[in-house]
Amino acid sequence: MKLKFLKYIWRFLQPFKKRLFVFFFLAIVVSAGTLVEPVIYKITIDYLIASESIQMSYVLKLLLFWAFLSVFTSLAFLSYRYFSDQTYLRLVKSFLEYAYSKMLAMDIKKHVSKRSGELVKKIDSGAWAMFDFLYQITIDLFPSIVVFCSVMILIFNINWKMAFISVSLVPVYILVFVVFGKKASKKQRESTKIFEKITGQAFDLVANIFAVKSFAMEKYEFSVLSGKLKSSFNLQKGISKIWAYLHTAQMSLNILNKFIIFSGGVYIISLNEISVGDLIMFLSLSQFIYSPILIFGSMSRRYFKFKAEIESVHDALEEQIEIVDLPSSRDIFLKKAEIEFENVGFDFNASKKLFSELNFVVADAQVCAIVGHSGAGKSTLVSLLNRFYDVNDGAIKINGRNIKEFSLSSLRKNIGMVLQDNTMFNDTIFNNIKYGNIKASKAQVIEASKKARVHKFIMSLPEKYETVVGERGLKLSGGERQRVAIARAILKNPPILILDEATSALDSETEKLIQTALSEVMKGRTTIIIAHRLSTVRKADKILVFSRGRLKEQGSHSELMKAKGRYAKMVDMQVKGFFE
């Protein structure tokens, strides 16, 4: 990804092309001011040597001109710095907006398969690596390259022999950098990947801290993290050794370079081809000749780290998104909803077929319960209806139209969900409920809370609706989170309602209250209920019985009980288990 790495950065730099021309102009101004100092040395020294009587007024004029130009150069550099900082901060903002939009657009299965902490770390590291990389180029490398070009023109016009002597070690400098830099690049990439995994695991541990502590796994988890840190540390030690050799080689070459210029200069002075002032100027200019290489050498340690971080975030963000709107997709606004699964086939991977030729219909305003043992595919059905995944065969239809014809946003806005484990944002209860409809008024939020039987609980809290629920809602009990989630779904007011074990976290008394509330909420809505409890499913208009991805039975509770099939056995087992 040598060129891709730079192309990726250029994608975000393109909106600022006009500013780049300003950079170039200011860099030339700063560079010109920088070159004045060695020229002043030459003029002054040659004048002092050649003059029989020194006129201090002439020397003073030179010094005043130098002082004036130094002030002017400093002001130009200040403008250059400020302009570049403002531009790159805008670039970081632009990149973060792009990265977060890509993160939110990623398919569910990609979020599930990756640690969220790793991705967030990659985005953050990538953004600031891009800033630092461009900052180093703008402030250090680019001006030094402009100065280098100016110096080349100057010294070859003064004396071509001294010019060749001055640049004689350039190929050696470049060779040293390439050899050492290539070795460091590979190790830096490995180290970055390990550190990203460490960060992701640390995020994961914080998110599951209750499980860690309840199983007394603190020491174990620390030992795992410590082992990975050791691997990263060992790689960094190797990288540090490489850079130590590189910097030592560059320092040695720098000393050798000055020795060669001084020795060669003395010889050429003896031939009366240059003056003493010229030699002093060449020695002074030598730092500018090798400056781009030296700066690139000092940058290289960070450069390969920046490169690894930017490549890592590129690989994560530029993965193809599979679940997207079709060009012909349109927004929908449903008042009624008939759901049909028509010859649906689906598998998570080629070796495991979950559904095959699955057919059923849920009529408008009908309550349909889906039952079956764990792994039967109940929750996957709901994910397919939301297009979290796409079917491999057949079609899912709403009101006779394939759901792929609807925009993803509008499809999901017409579906309300209450899950078995409803996590919350680390925000107030009010904002967590209002998430169902961000345009809702306070009165509507309160009304939804009352219907979900959670208003009384909220009002008992010291800060009431302004109570912050904590990360993932951990300050609330499971039943409290469930009722807040139900209030959120009520506020959304969707024509399709999905309840995935929505009352499983509630005690019997709270469940009864919620069931009453849900009975009213389900009126006039097409509702799909996934549940195990008889009290939840027996009143459904239709019950679908699944086993290993196959629809085995369907009908009402009474019809399925009379059939004495799989459903009747499940009911019998549950009743016996309860009484035993």
Secondary structure, DSSP 4 states (H G I P E B T S, - for coil): -HHHHHHHHHHHHGGGHHHHHHHHHHHHHHHHHHHHHHHHHHHHHHHHHH-SS--HHHHHHHHHHHHHHHHHHHHHHHHHHHHHHHHHHHHHHHHHHHHHHHHHHS-HHHHHHS-HHHHHHHHHHHHHHHHHHHHHIIIIIHHHHHHHHHHHHHHHHH-HHHHHHHHTTHHHHHHHHHHHHHHHHHHHHHHHHHHHHHHHHHHHHHHTHHHHHHTT-HHHHHHHHHHHHHHHHHHHHHHHHHHHHHHHHHHHHHHHHHHHHHHHHHHHHHTTSS-HHHHHHHHHHHHHHSHHHHHHHHHHHHHHHHHHHHHHHHHHHTSPP-S---TT-B----SS--EEEEEEEEEEETTEEEEEEEEEEE-TT-EEEEEESTTSSHHHHHHHHTTSS--SEEEEEETTEEGGGB-HHHHHHTEEEE-SS----SSBHHHHHHTT-TT--HHHHHHHHHHTT-HHHHHTSTTGGG-B--GGGTTS-HHHHHHHHHHHHHHH--SEEEEESTTTTS-HHHHHHHHHHHHHHHTTSEEEEE-S-HHHHTT-SEEEEEETTEEEEEE-HHHHHHHTSHHHHHHHHHHHHHH-
